[in-house]
Amino acid sequence: MGILAVIRWKSSFQLIKAVIFTVLLSMPRVLPAFFRLEGLMNELDFLDGYPHAKDIFHSMVYNATPDYGMPGKVYESVLGYWEFDIFTGWVGLIFILAFGVVFCCYWHYRKKTFPWLLVPAFGLVFLSIQDNYLKVLFYTPLLASTERVTSRMMGLALVIFIILAAIYYQRLLDSLPENLINNRLVNLLLVFPRAAVLLIIARDLVLHTLRWTVKNSVVYLRKAEMDLSRVQISNHSDPQYFNMLIIGLLISLVSMLFLFWISRKKDAFTNAMRLAS
């Protein structure tokens, strides 16, 4: 939303309001991170994202198994491969690129508009590579220390691309000539390739998920040795942390009630204008 507020300045006021209320609603999580309790984040403990841009495409089609999960097995990184795994399969990748990027740009080109949502999506892709996140934030610990593993940003970018792919795939179907849409034979012929694509994507995702079940992973992932004689179970109070949680929760609830009141007020005004007209 911050990127959109900069590049889509005509809508910046609405976007800034959305950002503010997003923060206010998330205060139970924001406050402890902002104040960095107990000095735990005084030093920037940063772990790089994807080694290279091409590795993002590789991670979308590489059907890795847990025996390649430990650090250094796939990429030269101290992170386990589960931090890079965004598997979609070849068919899923082609669908996302075809409709979430190519047809999205073509549709906006035909409408003489700009695909604004692609900018923050590609911005997140950029931030998920190496230490680009730190470079953009000028290595400032107060801002940059809130995210240590920047490869996770690619997950949000992928969600945006998937949503865009679904939207513009539907727009392609809506743009088909009406005589084709009403033709039963054409509809029947279109069902089979669409069903095949859906089944292939579902098969790839299900099999990949089954590879990483706990039952399979425990065989390959390194077992940690622990001296149970040195482990103590204790329950101690942390008043500073709980105070932050309570304050954050109150701010979040007040913000939620305010938004609810504003929405009801807006609905009432809209209904009154409709009746008056």
Backbone hydrogen bonds, N-H to C=O, Kabsch-Sander energy under -0.5 kcal/mol:
donor,donor_aa,acceptor,acceptor_aa,energy
5,A,1,M,-2.3
6,V,2,G,-1.2
7,I,3,I,-2.4
8,R,4,L,-3.0
11,S,8,R,-1.8
12,S,9,W,-1.2
15,L,11,S,-2.2
16,I,12,S,-2.9
17,K,13,F,-2.0
18,A,14,Q,-2.1
19,V,15,L,-2.5
20,I,16,I,-2.7
21,F,17,K,-2.4
22,T,18,A,-1.9
23,V,19,V,-2.3
24,L,20,I,-2.4
25,L,21,F,-2.4
26,S,22,T,-1.0
27,M,24,L,-1.2
29,R,26,S,-1.8
30,V,26,S,-2.2
31,L,27,M,-2.4
33,A,29,R,-1.1
34,F,30,V,-2.8
35,F,31,L,-2.4
36,R,32,P,-0.8
37,L,32,P,-1.0
39,G,36,R,-1.5
40,L,37,L,-2.0
42,N,39,G,-1.3
45,D,43,E,-0.9
46,F,44,L,-1.0
47,L,148,R,-2.5
49,G,130,Q,-1.8
50,Y,128,S,-2.6
55,D,52,H,-0.7
56,I,53,A,-1.4
57,F,53,A,-0.8
58,H,54,K,-2.0
59,S,55,D,-2.3
60,M,56,I,-1.0
61,V,57,F,-0.8
61,V,58,H,-0.9
62,Y,58,H,-2.0
63,N,61,V,-0.8
64,A,62,Y,-1.9
68,Y,65,T,-2.5
69,G,66,P,-2.1
72,G,75,Y,-0.7
72,G,79,L,-0.6
73,K,70,M,-1.6
77,S,75,Y,-1.9
81,Y,69,G,-2.7
83,E,80,G,-2.0
84,F,81,Y,-2.2
85,D,81,Y,-1.3
86,I,59,S,-0.6
86,I,84,F,-0.7
88,T,60,M,-3.1
89,G,60,M,-2.5
92,G,88,T,-0.6
93,L,89,G,-2.4
94,I,90,W,-2.6
95,F,91,V,-2.4
96,I,92,G,-2.3
97,L,93,L,-2.6
98,A,94,I,-2.9
99,F,95,F,-2.4
100,G,95,F,-0.6
100,G,96,I,-1.8
101,V,96,I,-0.5
101,V,97,L,-0.9
102,V,97,L,-2.8
103,F,98,A,-2.9
105,C,101,V,-2.4
106,Y,102,V,-2.5
107,W,103,F,-3.0
108,H,104,C,-2.0
109,Y,105,C,-2.3
110,R,106,Y,-2.4
111,K,107,W,-1.8
112,K,108,H,-0.6
112,K,109,Y,-0.7
113,T,108,H,-2.9
116,W,114,F,-2.0
118,L,115,P,-1.4
119,V,115,P,-0.5
119,V,116,W,-1.3
121,A,117,L,-1.4
122,F,118,L,-2.8
123,G,119,V,-2.2
124,L,120,P,-2.2
125,V,121,A,-1.6
126,F,122,F,-2.4
127,L,123,G,-2.2
128,S,124,L,-1.3
129,I,126,F,-1.4
130,Q,50,Y,-2.6
132,N,129,I,-2.2
133,Y,127,L,-0.7
135,K,131,D,-2.0
136,V,132,N,-2.6
137,L,133,Y,-1.5
138,F,135,K,-1.4
139,Y,134,L,-3.0
140,T,137,L,-1.6
143,L,140,T,-0.8
144,A,140,T,-3.1
145,S,141,P,-2.2
146,T,143,L,-1.1
147,E,144,A,-1.5
150,T,47,L,-1.1
150,T,148,R,-0.8
152,R,149,V,-1.4
153,M,150,T,-1.5
154,M,151,S,-1.2
155,G,152,R,-1.2
156,L,152,R,-0.7
157,A,153,M,-1.9
158,L,154,M,-2.6
159,V,155,G,-1.8
160,I,156,L,-2.0
161,F,157,A,-2.4
162,I,158,L,-2.5
163,I,159,V,-2.4
164,L,160,I,-2.5
165,A,161,F,-2.5
166,A,162,I,-2.2
167,I,163,I,-2.4
168,Y,164,L,-2.7
169,Y,165,A,-1.8
170,Q,166,A,-1.9
171,R,167,I,-1.9
172,L,168,Y,-1.6
173,L,169,Y,-1.9
174,D,170,Q,-2.4
175,S,171,R,-1.3
176,L,173,L,-1.1
180,L,177,P,-0.8
181,I,177,P,-1.9
182,N,178,E,-2.1
183,N,180,L,-0.8
184,R,182,N,-0.7
187,N,183,N,-2.3
188,L,184,R,-2.5
189,L,185,L,-2.4
190,L,186,V,-2.1
191,V,187,N,-1.3
192,F,188,L,-0.9
194,R,190,L,-1.6
195,A,191,V,-2.8
196,A,192,F,-2.5
197,V,193,P,-2.4
198,L,194,R,-2.3
199,L,195,A,-2.5
200,I,196,A,-2.4
201,I,197,V,-2.4
202,A,198,L,-2.5
203,R,199,L,-2.7
204,D,200,I,-2.6
205,L,201,I,-2.4
206,V,202,A,-2.6
207,L,203,R,-2.6
208,H,204,D,-2.1
209,T,205,L,-2.3
210,L,206,V,-2.5
211,R,207,L,-1.7
212,W,208,H,-0.9
212,W,209,T,-0.8
213,T,210,L,-1.3
217,S,213,T,-2.9
218,V,214,V,-2.4
219,V,216,N,-0.7
220,Y,216,N,-0.7
220,Y,217,S,-0.9
221,L,217,S,-2.9
228,L,226,M,-1.0
230,R,227,D,-1.7
231,V,228,L,-1.2
234,S,232,Q,-0.7
242,F,238,D,-2.4
243,N,239,P,-2.4
244,M,240,Q,-1.9
245,L,241,Y,-2.2
246,I,242,F,-2.5
247,I,243,N,-2.7
248,G,244,M,-2.7
249,L,245,L,-2.5
250,L,246,I,-2.3
251,I,247,I,-2.4
252,S,248,G,-2.3
253,L,249,L,-2.6
254,V,250,L,-2.6
255,S,251,I,-2.4
256,M,252,S,-2.2
257,L,253,L,-2.6
258,F,254,V,-2.3
259,L,255,S,-2.4
260,F,256,M,-2.3
261,W,257,L,-2.5
262,I,258,F,-2.7
263,S,259,L,-2.4
264,R,260,F,-2.2
265,K,261,W,-2.4
266,K,262,I,-2.5
267,D,263,S,-2.3
268,A,264,R,-2.4
269,F,265,K,-2.2
270,T,266,K,-2.5
271,N,267,D,-2.5
272,A,268,A,-2.2
273,M,269,F,-2.3
274,R,270,T,-2.0
275,L,271,N,-2.4
276,A,272,A,-2.2
277,S,273,M,-1.7
